[in-house]
Amino acid sequence: MSTGIKAKDEVHGGEQVDAVYPEVLVNPDLMGDAVDGENREHEMGVWEAVKSHPWACLWAFIMCFTIVMESFDMFLSGNFVALPAFQRRYGVQVEGSGWTIPTRWQSALFQSGQCGAFIGVFLAGPITNLLGYRWTTMLALILMNATIFISFFADSLTVLTVGQALEGVPWGLFIANSPAYASEIVPLALRGACTATLQMSWSIGSIIVAGATYGYNQRDDQWSWRIPLALQWIFPTPLLVLIFLAPESPWWLVRHGRKEEALRSIERLGEKSGKNSQQTLAMMERTVEIEAQIGGTPSLLDLIKGTDLRRTIITCLMYASQNFAGNLIANQATFFFEQAGISTNKSFQLNLINSCLSFVANACSWFLTAWFGRRTIYLWGTATNVVLLFILGICASVPTSNAINYAQACLGIIISFVFAGTLGPISYTIISETSSVRLRALSTGVGRAAYYVAEIPMIYLASQMLNPTGWNLAGKCGYVWGSTACVCWGMAFFFLPELKHRSYRESDILFNRKVPARKFKSTIIDVKDNE
């Protein structure tokens, strides 16, 4: 069955569409291949998909592992403010609390990287559309290697803050590209588990930071924070080599008219059978053509036009909501434990335990994504954390004692565990599935920008709530985060659709038909529909 098609360019509203395959919608042979390819995706179970696409799983994990660098630095900044040597070098003496980093500098250290990443996510979409996922990520890794020097040699909080801001730019490129790439290269059955590995990369980064800062927290010199900073150089160069060897997303290649390369990429990812790879290619061509008929060359303005506006809002809400359900307690876990009344050394030990348990929760999320829907996991995970956060606030409100202090610490760990097993990883799955293929690189970038817009003021609020030089609320911050988590649950209940087991074509049709969020799961889409 021949699929020899030349890529054509069409003009829509004065803009050139990258790759249009009108033949796939009118040629019965190609259409039959596309339908068979999509049916095979729906019929493939999780274990069958793993066995047939081991390389796709590996490349998805490697791309997601780039997030370990943002995680590493985020958690490292949170641990710096709890390091005694760092506090004495850059902090102020507070009566009753000893040396502490002033709130404004805590906020600056936490926020500077996010400000840089905010710039990075907006650069990610246009650069990725031009160069592809691989080359964009490789450029970001080279930039990451260079910017680490500034943080490592910083001799003041000002220079350290600037270094963190510059490191944030490649973070933005990583976080925008990783979920999109992972979702595009694996079969439908593995999309949830592979995109959920993003959260696992966060946990791996936090484990390394927790181990390093625990090992060096009793040092009395500058190496207690410079050695952990130097550990960042472990990641970029090996990842650069691996991603150079990785295949480009076949969806990106199809959209750019590079059909032969797309076919080779499909075969490298696991489709060794010539017939199966041709069917997969035809399925991709079909979806790309349907989307190309709706709009021309992707632009940021397309994200707020027509049905794509709804998809953009869902993506932004999912990303932003990660900051409102207790996640910021995990990001500042060591400092939170100290403010809950735990000794410094014990706080670093608890932080290491917390990071390891989060890793276990991430592994559990793989099974949850196979058993339950995205909407179900998100709603139940958020509801659980709402209850736990209010209990944390109540514990912090009663007269303090050693038992109460440890109860607050344990609740902080449980809240982090629930987040790492449910709404944290499933958010990345939802984000990668919600956007259209045509706008995915732009959509994931703008969605992450919404995350930073929400996170930057929330970091300041979190620091203000925990710091002795601020409001000094300690565990009472549970009341605040519990209330914001309630709002997240309410918005998800009304606006979050269920996209599990839906192909990208089916998702496009559901959004184009303006199906209500709670009816996505029950709506039947005919396999021959080309809306």
C-alpha positions as CSV (number, residue, x, y, z in Angstrom):
1,M,0.0,0.0,0.0
2,S,1.7,3.1,-1.1
3,T,2.0,6.2,1.0
4,G,4.3,8.2,-1.2
5,I,3.0,11.7,-0.5
6,K,4.7,14.9,-1.2
7,A,4.4,17.6,1.5
8,K,2.4,20.5,0.2
9,D,2.1,24.1,1.4
10,E,-1.2,25.9,1.5
11,V,-2.0,29.4,2.5
12,H,-4.6,30.2,5.1
13,G,-5.2,33.9,5.8
14,G,-1.9,34.9,4.3
15,E,0.1,32.4,6.4
16,Q,1.9,29.3,5.2
17,V,1.0,26.0,6.8
18,D,4.1,23.9,7.5
19,A,2.9,20.5,6.2
20,V,-0.4,19.7,4.6
21,Y,-1.4,16.3,3.5
22,P,-4.8,16.7,1.8
23,E,-4.4,13.2,0.2
24,V,-4.8,11.4,3.5
25,L,-8.3,12.6,3.9
26,V,-9.4,11.7,0.3
27,N,-7.3,8.7,-0.5
28,P,-9.2,5.6,0.8
29,D,-6.0,3.5,1.2
30,L,-4.3,6.2,3.3
31,M,-7.5,6.8,5.2
32,G,-7.7,3.1,5.9
33,D,-4.2,3.1,7.2
34,A,-4.9,6.1,9.5
35,V,-8.0,4.4,10.9
36,D,-6.2,1.1,11.4
37,G,-3.3,2.9,13.1
38,E,-5.6,4.7,15.6
39,N,-7.6,1.5,16.3
40,R,-4.3,-0.3,17.1
41,E,-3.3,2.5,19.5
42,H,-6.7,2.1,21.3
43,E,-6.4,-1.7,21.5
44,M,-2.8,-1.7,22.8
45,G,-2.5,-2.4,26.5
46,V,0.1,-0.9,28.8
47,W,2.4,-3.9,29.0
48,E,2.1,-4.6,25.3
49,A,3.0,-1.0,24.6
50,V,6.1,-1.2,26.9
51,K,7.3,-4.4,25.2
52,S,6.8,-3.0,21.7
53,H,8.2,0.5,22.4
54,P,11.0,0.2,25.0
55,W,13.1,2.8,23.2
56,A,10.3,5.3,23.2
57,C,10.0,4.9,26.9
58,L,13.7,5.4,27.3
59,W,13.9,8.5,25.2
60,A,10.8,10.0,26.9
61,F,12.4,9.4,30.3
62,I,15.7,11.0,29.2
63,M,13.9,14.1,27.9
64,C,11.9,14.3,31.1
65,F,15.1,13.9,33.1
66,T,16.2,17.4,32.0
67,I,13.7,18.7,34.6
68,V,16.1,17.3,37.3
69,M,18.2,20.5,36.9
70,E,15.3,22.8,37.6
71,S,14.3,20.6,40.5
72,F,17.9,20.5,41.8
73,D,18.3,24.2,41.8
74,M,14.8,25.0,43.2
75,F,15.3,22.7,46.2
76,L,18.9,23.8,46.6
77,S,17.8,27.4,47.0
78,G,15.2,26.3,49.6
79,N,17.9,24.4,51.5
80,F,20.5,27.3,51.4
81,V,18.4,29.4,53.8
82,A,18.5,26.5,56.3
83,L,22.3,25.9,56.1
84,P,24.0,27.3,59.2
85,A,27.2,28.4,57.4
86,F,25.2,30.1,54.7
87,Q,23.0,31.9,57.3
88,R,26.1,33.2,59.1
89,R,27.7,34.4,55.9
90,Y,24.7,36.2,54.4
91,G,22.1,36.4,57.2
92,V,21.1,38.6,60.1
93,Q,20.8,37.9,63.8
94,V,17.2,37.6,64.9
95,E,16.6,37.5,68.7
96,G,15.2,34.1,69.6
97,S,15.8,32.5,66.2
98,G,19.6,33.0,65.7
99,W,21.0,33.7,62.2
100,T,18.5,33.8,59.4
101,I,18.4,35.0,55.8
102,P,16.1,38.1,55.5
103,T,12.7,37.5,53.9
104,R,13.5,39.7,50.9
105,W,16.6,37.7,50.0
106,Q,14.9,34.4,50.6
107,S,12.2,35.5,48.1
108,A,14.9,36.8,45.7
109,L,16.7,33.5,45.7
110,F,13.6,31.5,45.2
111,Q,12.0,33.8,42.6
112,S,15.0,34.7,40.4
113,G,15.2,31.3,38.8
114,Q,11.5,31.4,38.1
115,C,11.8,34.8,36.5
116,G,14.5,33.5,34.2
117,A,12.4,30.4,33.4
118,F,9.4,32.7,32.6
119,I,11.5,34.1,29.8
120,G,12.6,30.7,28.7
121,V,9.1,29.2,28.3
122,F,8.2,32.0,25.9
123,L,11.3,31.4,23.9
124,A,10.7,27.6,23.9
125,G,7.7,27.6,21.5
126,P,9.1,29.7,18.6
127,I,12.5,28.0,18.9
128,T,11.1,24.5,19.0
129,N,8.8,25.2,16.1
130,L,11.9,26.2,14.1
131,L,14.5,23.7,15.3
132,G,12.6,20.8,16.8
133,Y,12.6,19.4,20.3
134,R,16.1,17.8,20.2
135,W,18.1,20.8,19.0
136,T,16.2,23.2,21.3
137,T,17.0,21.1,24.3
138,M,20.6,20.6,23.3
139,L,21.1,24.4,23.1
140,A,19.5,24.8,26.5
141,L,21.9,22.2,28.0
142,I,24.9,24.1,26.6
143,L,23.5,27.3,28.1
144,M,22.9,25.5,31.4
145,N,26.6,24.4,31.6
146,A,27.7,28.0,31.1
147,T,25.4,29.7,33.6
148,I,26.3,27.3,36.5
149,F,29.7,29.1,36.6
150,I,28.0,32.3,37.8
151,S,26.2,30.7,40.7
152,F,29.2,28.6,41.7
153,F,31.7,31.6,41.9
154,A,29.1,34.0,43.3
155,D,30.5,35.9,46.4
156,S,27.3,37.7,47.3
157,L,23.6,37.2,47.4
158,T,23.3,39.6,44.5
159,V,25.5,37.7,42.2
160,L,24.0,34.4,43.3
161,T,20.5,35.8,42.5
162,V,21.7,36.9,39.1
163,G,23.2,33.4,38.5
164,Q,19.9,31.7,39.5
165,A,18.0,34.0,37.1
166,L,20.3,33.1,34.1
167,E,20.0,29.4,35.0
168,G,16.3,29.8,34.8
169,V,16.2,30.5,31.1
170,P,17.2,26.9,30.1
171,W,14.9,25.6,32.8
172,G,12.0,27.2,30.8
173,L,13.1,25.4,27.6
174,F,13.3,22.1,29.4
175,I,9.9,22.3,31.1
176,A,8.1,23.5,28.0
177,N,9.6,20.8,25.8
178,S,9.7,17.7,28.0
179,P,6.0,16.9,28.5
180,A,5.3,17.7,24.8
181,Y,8.0,15.4,23.5
182,A,7.3,12.6,25.9
183,S,3.6,12.6,25.0
184,E,4.3,12.6,21.2
185,I,6.7,9.7,21.0
186,V,5.0,7.0,23.1
187,P,1.8,5.0,22.4
188,L,-1.5,6.2,23.8
189,A,-1.5,3.6,26.6
190,L,1.9,4.9,27.9
191,R,1.2,8.6,27.6
192,G,0.1,9.0,31.3
193,A,3.0,7.1,32.8
194,C,5.7,8.6,30.7
195,T,4.6,12.2,31.2
196,A,4.2,11.5,34.9
197,T,8.0,10.8,35.0
198,L,8.4,14.6,35.0
199,Q,7.4,14.6,38.6
200,M,9.8,11.7,39.3
201,S,12.6,13.9,37.9
202,W,11.6,16.6,40.4
203,S,11.9,14.0,43.2
204,I,15.3,12.7,42.0
205,G,16.6,16.3,42.0
206,S,15.3,16.8,45.6
207,I,16.8,13.5,46.8
208,I,20.3,14.6,45.5
209,V,19.9,18.0,47.0
210,A,18.7,16.6,50.3
211,G,21.5,14.1,50.5
212,A,24.2,16.7,49.6
213,T,22.9,19.4,52.0
214,Y,22.5,16.8,54.8
215,G,26.1,15.7,54.2
216,Y,27.5,19.2,54.1
217,N,25.2,21.1,56.5
218,Q,27.6,20.7,59.4
219,R,30.5,22.2,57.5
220,D,31.4,25.6,58.8
221,D,32.8,27.1,55.6
222,Q,31.7,28.2,52.1
223,W,31.9,24.6,50.7
224,S,28.8,23.7,52.6
225,W,26.9,25.4,49.7
226,R,29.5,25.6,46.9
227,I,29.9,21.8,46.6
228,P,26.1,21.2,46.2
229,L,26.2,24.0,43.6
230,A,29.0,22.3,41.7
231,L,27.0,19.0,41.6
232,Q,24.8,20.7,38.9
233,W,27.5,20.0,36.4
234,I,26.9,16.3,36.7
235,F,23.8,16.5,34.4
236,P,24.1,18.7,31.3
237,T,26.9,17.1,29.4
238,P,25.8,13.4,29.6
239,L,22.2,14.5,28.8
240,L,23.5,16.5,25.8
241,V,25.1,13.4,24.3
242,L,22.0,11.3,24.9
243,I,19.6,13.8,23.4
244,F,21.9,14.2,20.4
245,L,21.3,10.4,19.8
246,A,17.6,10.6,20.4
247,P,15.0,10.6,17.6
248,E,13.1,13.8,16.8
249,S,9.3,13.7,17.5
250,P,7.6,12.2,14.4
251,W,4.7,14.5,15.0
252,W,7.0,17.5,14.6
253,L,8.6,16.0,11.5
254,V,5.2,15.3,9.9
255,R,4.0,18.8,10.6
256,H,7.1,20.2,8.9
257,G,6.7,17.9,5.8
258,R,9.7,15.7,6.6
259,K,7.9,12.4,6.0
260,E,10.8,10.1,5.4
261,E,12.5,11.3,8.6
262,A,9.2,10.9,10.5
263,L,9.0,7.3,9.2
264,R,12.5,6.5,10.4
265,S,11.8,8.1,13.8
266,I,8.6,6.0,14.2
267,E,10.7,2.9,13.4
268,R,13.4,3.9,15.9
269,L,10.8,4.4,18.6
270,G,9.5,0.8,18.3
271,E,7.4,0.3,15.1
272,K,9.7,-2.2,13.4
273,S,6.9,-3.7,11.3
274,G,6.7,-1.8,8.0
275,K,2.9,-2.0,7.9
276,N,2.5,-0.7,11.4
277,S,4.9,2.2,10.9
278,Q,3.1,3.2,7.7
279,Q,-0.3,3.1,9.6
280,T,1.2,5.2,12.4
281,L,2.5,7.7,9.9
282,A,-0.9,7.9,8.2
283,M,-2.6,8.5,11.5
284,M,-0.3,11.4,12.2
285,E,-0.8,12.9,8.8
286,R,-4.5,12.7,9.2
287,T,-4.5,14.6,12.5
288,V,-2.0,17.2,11.3
289,E,-4.2,17.8,8.2
290,I,-7.4,18.2,10.2
291,E,-5.6,20.7,12.5
292,A,-4.0,22.5,9.5
293,Q,-7.4,23.2,8.0
294,I,-8.3,25.1,11.1
295,G,-5.3,27.4,11.2
296,G,-2.0,28.3,9.5
297,T,1.5,28.6,10.9
298,P,1.3,28.4,14.7
299,S,1.5,31.7,16.6
300,L,1.0,32.8,20.2
301,L,-2.2,34.5,19.1
302,D,-3.7,31.2,18.0
303,L,-3.7,30.1,21.7
304,I,-6.5,32.6,22.4
305,K,-8.6,32.0,19.3
306,G,-11.7,29.8,19.0
307,T,-11.6,26.4,20.8
308,D,-7.9,26.7,21.4
309,L,-8.7,29.4,24.0
310,R,-10.4,26.8,26.2
311,R,-7.5,24.4,25.8
312,T,-5.1,27.1,26.7
313,I,-7.1,28.1,29.8
314,I,-7.2,24.5,31.0
315,T,-3.4,24.1,30.5
316,C,-2.7,27.4,32.4
317,L,-5.0,26.4,35.3
318,M,-3.4,23.0,35.6
319,Y,0.1,24.4,35.7
320,A,-0.8,27.3,38.0
321,S,-2.8,25.1,40.5
322,Q,0.4,23.2,41.4
323,N,1.3,26.2,43.5
324,F,-1.9,26.2,45.5
325,A,-2.2,22.7,47.0
326,G,0.7,22.6,49.4
327,N,3.5,22.1,46.9
328,L,5.4,25.1,48.2
329,I,5.7,23.4,51.6
330,A,7.6,20.6,49.9
331,N,9.9,23.1,48.0
332,Q,10.9,24.6,51.4
333,A,10.6,21.5,53.4
334,T,13.8,21.8,55.5
335,F,13.0,25.4,56.5
336,F,9.4,24.4,57.2
337,F,10.6,21.6,59.5
338,E,12.9,24.1,61.4
339,Q,10.0,26.5,61.8
340,A,7.9,23.6,63.1
341,G,10.3,23.3,66.0
342,I,12.6,20.5,64.7
343,S,16.4,20.8,65.2
344,T,18.5,21.7,62.1
345,N,20.1,18.3,61.7
346,K,16.8,16.5,62.2
347,S,15.2,18.9,59.6
348,F,17.8,17.9,57.0
349,Q,17.2,14.2,57.8
350,L,13.4,14.6,57.5
351,N,13.9,16.4,54.2
352,L,15.9,13.5,52.8
353,I,13.1,11.1,54.0
354,N,10.5,13.4,52.4
355,S,12.3,13.4,49.1
356,C,12.7,9.6,49.0
357,L,9.0,9.1,49.9
358,S,8.1,11.5,47.1
359,F,10.1,9.3,44.7
360,V,8.1,6.3,45.9
361,A,4.8,8.3,45.4
362,N,5.9,9.1,41.8
363,A,6.4,5.4,41.1
364,C,2.9,4.7,42.5
365,S,1.5,7.3,40.1
366,W,2.4,5.1,37.1
367,F,-0.1,2.5,38.3
368,L,-2.7,5.1,39.2
369,T,-2.6,6.6,35.6
370,A,-3.2,3.1,34.3
371,W,-6.1,2.3,36.6
372,F,-7.9,5.7,36.9
373,G,-8.8,8.7,34.8
374,R,-6.9,12.0,34.8
375,R,-9.8,13.9,36.2
376,T,-10.4,11.3,39.0
377,I,-6.8,11.3,40.2
378,Y,-6.6,15.1,40.2
379,L,-9.9,15.7,42.1
380,W,-9.3,13.0,44.7
381,G,-5.6,14.0,45.2
382,T,-6.6,17.7,45.7
383,A,-9.4,16.8,48.1
384,T,-7.1,14.7,50.2
385,N,-4.6,17.5,50.5
386,V,-7.3,20.0,51.4
387,V,-8.2,17.9,54.4
388,L,-4.5,17.4,55.4
389,L,-3.7,21.1,55.1
390,F,-6.5,22.1,57.4
391,I,-5.4,19.4,59.9
392,L,-1.9,20.9,59.7
393,G,-3.3,24.3,60.5
394,I,-5.2,23.0,63.5
395,C,-2.1,21.2,64.9
396,A,-0.2,24.5,64.6
397,S,-2.9,26.3,66.5
398,V,-2.9,24.2,69.7
399,P,-0.3,24.8,72.4
400,T,3.1,23.7,71.2
401,S,4.9,20.5,72.4
402,N,7.5,18.1,71.0
403,A,4.7,15.8,69.9
404,I,2.8,18.6,68.1
405,N,6.1,19.7,66.4
406,Y,6.6,16.2,65.0
407,A,2.9,15.9,64.0
408,Q,3.3,19.1,61.9
409,A,6.5,17.7,60.3
410,C,4.8,14.3,59.5
411,L,1.8,16.1,58.0
412,G,4.1,18.2,55.8
413,I,5.7,14.9,54.6
414,I,2.2,13.3,53.9
415,I,1.0,16.4,52.0
416,S,4.2,16.2,49.9
417,F,3.6,12.4,49.3
418,V,0.0,12.9,48.2
419,F,1.0,15.7,45.9
420,A,3.9,13.7,44.4
421,G,1.6,10.7,43.8
422,T,-1.5,12.4,42.4
423,L,-2.0,16.0,41.3
424,G,1.7,16.7,40.7
425,P,2.4,14.0,38.0
426,I,-1.1,13.9,36.6
427,S,-1.0,17.7,35.9
428,Y,1.8,17.1,33.4
429,T,-0.2,14.3,31.7
430,I,-3.3,16.6,31.4
431,I,-1.1,19.5,30.1
432,S,0.5,17.3,27.4
433,E,-2.9,15.9,26.3
434,T,-5.0,19.0,26.3
435,S,-3.2,21.1,23.7
436,S,-3.5,20.5,19.9
437,V,-0.5,19.0,18.1
438,R,-0.1,22.2,16.0
439,L,0.2,24.4,19.1
440,R,1.7,22.0,21.6
441,A,5.1,23.6,21.8
442,L,3.6,27.0,22.3
443,S,0.8,25.8,24.6
444,T,3.1,24.0,27.1
445,G,5.4,27.1,27.2
446,V,2.5,29.5,27.9
447,G,1.0,27.1,30.4
448,R,4.3,26.9,32.3
449,A,4.5,30.7,32.1
450,A,1.2,30.7,34.0
451,Y,2.8,28.5,36.6
452,Y,5.6,31.1,37.1
453,V,3.1,34.0,37.2
454,A,1.3,32.2,40.1
455,E,4.5,30.8,41.7
456,I,6.5,34.0,42.0
457,P,4.1,35.9,44.3
458,M,3.3,32.6,46.1
459,I,7.0,32.1,46.9
460,Y,7.1,35.5,48.5
461,L,3.9,34.6,50.4
462,A,5.3,31.3,51.5
463,S,8.6,32.9,52.7
464,Q,6.6,35.6,54.5
465,M,4.4,33.0,56.2
466,L,7.3,30.8,57.4
467,N,10.1,33.3,58.2
468,P,10.6,34.6,61.7
469,T,11.3,38.0,60.2
470,G,7.9,37.8,58.4
471,W,4.6,36.5,59.7
472,N,6.1,33.4,61.4
473,L,3.0,31.3,60.9
474,A,4.8,27.9,60.6
475,G,2.2,25.2,60.3
476,K,-0.7,27.7,60.4
477,C,0.1,28.2,56.7
478,G,-2.0,25.1,56.2
479,Y,-5.1,27.2,56.5
480,V,-4.0,29.4,53.6
481,W,-2.9,26.5,51.3
482,G,-6.0,24.5,52.3
483,S,-8.2,27.4,51.2
484,T,-6.4,27.9,47.9
485,A,-6.5,24.1,47.2
486,C,-10.3,24.2,47.6
487,V,-10.5,26.8,44.8
488,C,-8.4,24.5,42.6
489,W,-10.7,21.6,43.3
490,G,-13.8,23.6,42.4
491,M,-12.3,24.9,39.1
492,A,-11.2,21.3,38.1
493,F,-14.6,19.9,38.9
494,F,-16.3,22.2,36.4
495,F,-13.6,22.7,33.8
496,L,-11.3,19.7,33.7
497,P,-12.2,17.2,30.9
498,E,-11.3,13.5,30.9
499,L,-8.8,12.7,28.1
500,K,-7.6,9.3,29.1
501,H,-7.8,6.8,26.1
502,R,-8.4,9.7,23.7
503,S,-6.3,10.1,20.6
504,Y,-5.2,13.6,19.5
505,R,-7.8,13.5,16.7
506,E,-10.5,12.6,19.2
507,S,-9.4,15.4,21.6
508,D,-9.6,17.9,18.7
509,I,-13.1,16.8,17.8
510,L,-14.3,16.9,21.4
511,F,-13.0,20.5,21.9
512,N,-14.3,21.6,18.5
513,R,-17.8,20.3,19.4
514,K,-17.6,22.2,22.6
515,V,-18.5,19.2,24.7
516,P,-18.9,20.0,28.4
517,A,-15.9,18.8,30.6
518,R,-18.0,16.3,32.5
519,K,-19.2,14.7,29.3
520,F,-15.9,14.1,27.6
521,K,-15.6,10.5,29.0
522,S,-19.1,9.4,27.8
523,T,-19.1,11.1,24.4
524,I,-18.5,8.6,21.5
525,I,-16.4,9.7,18.6
526,D,-16.6,7.7,15.3
527,V,-13.2,6.6,14.1
528,K,-14.0,7.9,10.6
529,D,-14.9,11.5,11.7
530,N,-12.6,14.1,10.2
531,E,-13.9,17.3,11.8
